[in-house]
C-alpha cells in the first residue's frame, strides 16, 4: 500500500509542477537591479535588452531610472530614455504572452505614440502594432498586451518626433519564460505516473 501512495504522491508532484509551469508568468518591474544603461543588459531571468539611436548602440536609456512617477501601467523605477531611440528585448525562450506599460513625456494623448514589432523564433516579423497613448497627469501612457504565436524578440520605437514627448518610460514587462516543450514534458511525466499508479492500484484490489 505504501508503494501505491508513493506513486500517487509523485503523480501529484508532477501535476503541481506542470500547473506551476503553465502559470509561470514573470513580470520585470525594473526595480531589482541598480541604475545602469539598458543597452547590453542581460537580466538574471535571461532577458536581453538593447537600445539604439539611428541604428547605433546608445546609453541614453537606463534600467531602474526615474520617469513619470506612478501611473496605471508604469511606475517608477522603470526603463527611461530618449524617444529618439529604439528599445529591443530578446526573451530567453519564445513566449506566447507579452505585456508591458509604456509612457511618453507628454500630458496629452498621443495617437501612434509607440510602435511595437514582434518576431518569432526564426526572426520572422509577426507584425507591428501602433499603440495610442492616453492622457495622464504627467506622461501619456498605455498598456501593450499580446497573446498568440510565441515571441522571441521585440522592438519598441517612438514615432511622432519631439512634439509627442522626448522621453519614454517602459515598465512591468510580463512574459512566460518556460519553453512550451518543457511544460509538455512535465505534464506528460505527470500523466504517465498517474497511469502507472492506477495500474498499480488495480493490483492491490
N, C-alpha and C positions, 0 to 999 in steps of 0.2 A: 504493500500500500504506500509505503514511503517513496518508492521509486515513482509511482504514479504522481504523487504530489510534487516530486522534484521536476518531472516533465511539465506538469501544469504550471508550476512556478516559472520555469524557463519560458514557457509559451506566453505567460502574462508579461514577463520582462520584455520579450521581443515585441509584443504588441504595443506596450507602453513606449518603447524606444521608437517604433515606427510612427506612432502618433506624435512624439516629440519632434521627429524629423519633419513630418508633414506640417507641423505648426512652427517650424524653426525659423521664423522671420527675425531678422536682425535690423535694428534701427540705429544708425550713427547720428548722435546728437551733437557732434563736433566739440564736445567738452571733455573728452577722455585723453587728449594729448595736449602738450604745451603749444603755445603760439609758434607757428612756423609756416614758411611758404608751402603752399599746397602742391606746387609743381614737383613731381618726382616723389611725392609722399606715398609710402606703402603702409596702409593701416594694418594693425595686427590681425584683423579679420581677413586680410588678403586683398582688400580693395585697393586699387592703384589710381592715384589722381594725377592729372596733368593740367597745365594751364599755359596757353599760348596767346600771343598777340600778333596778328598778321602771320601766323604760322611759325613764330619763333618763341621758344620757351621764355616765360616771363615770371617774375617773382611778385608781381603786384596782385596776389590773391593769397590769403592766409587762412589756415585752419585755426580754430579756437580764437576767432577775432571778434571785434565789436561791430555790430551792424545796426539793425533797426530797433533794437530793444526786444519787446515781447509782442509779437503779432499772433495771428491764428496758426499759421503753418511754419513760421520762422521765429526762433527765439535766440537771443544771444546766450552763449557764443555760437558762432556759425562760421561757414566759409565766406569771407568777404573779399571783394576785389573790384577791379575796374571792369566796366561793361565793354571796354574795347576788346576784351579777350574772350576766349572760348575755354570753358571748363570741360575736361574729359574724365570719364570714370570707366575703369575696367574692373569687372566683377571677378571674383576668384573662380566662379563657375557660372555657366548660363543660369539666369534666374527668371522664372516666369512672372515675377512680380517686381515692379519698380515703383517707388513712391517717394516724393520729396516736396518740400516747400521752397519757393524761390521768391525773392523780392528785389525791387529796384528803388533807388533813392529819388522817388517822385511821389508826391502826395496825391496825384491824380491818377485815375485809371489809365492803363497803358494797353491798348489793343496790340496784340502780337509783341508782348513785352519780353518773351523768351521763346527760343526755338530749340526743341529737343529732338535730336536724331538718335534712333536706336539701331543697333547692329546685332546680328545673331553670331553664333559661334564660328561661322565661316566668313565673318566680316561683311556679310551682305546686309545692306540697309533694309530696315523694317519700316522705313518712312520717317518723315519729320512732322512733329506736332507743334503748332503755334499756340502759345499759351497767353491768354488775356489776363493781365494783372489787375486786381481790384483795388480801388482806392482805400487806403488805410491812413491812420493819423500821421505816420512818419514815412514809411515806404509803401509802394503799391505791391501787392503780393498775390500769389495763387498757389494751389497745390497741383502737382502733376501726379496722376495715378494711372498705372498701366498693368494689365494682366493679359497674357497671351503667349505667343511664341517666345521661348526663353531668350533673354538678352545677355550678351556677353560684354558689350561696350556701349557707351552712350556719350554724346556731346551736348553741352548746353551753351547756346550762344545768345546774344542780346542785341537784336536788331533795333533800329529806330534812332540811333545817334544820341548825342549828349542831351537833347531836349527831352528824351524819355528817361533820363536819370543816368548819372555817370558811374554809380557804384551798384553792385549787386550783393545779395546775401543768399546763401544756399544752406539748407538745414534739413534735419530729420530724414536722412536717406534710408529707406527701408527696402530690403531685398531678402531673398531666401538663399542662404549660402550653400546648401547641400545639393549636389547634383541629383537629378531625378533617378539615375541608375542606382545610386547608393540607397535612396529611400526604398526603391523597389526591392533591393537585395534584403534589406532589413525586414520589410513587410513579408517577403517571400519566406524568409527564415522563420518568422513567427507562424505563418500558415503551415509550414512543414512540421514544426514542432507540435502545433495543435493537432494535426492529423495523426502524428505518431503517438501523442498522448491518448487520443481517442482509441487507437488500435490497442494500445497498452491497457486502457481501461476495460476493453471488452474481455481481455484475458483474465482480469480479476473477477469477473462475474459469470 
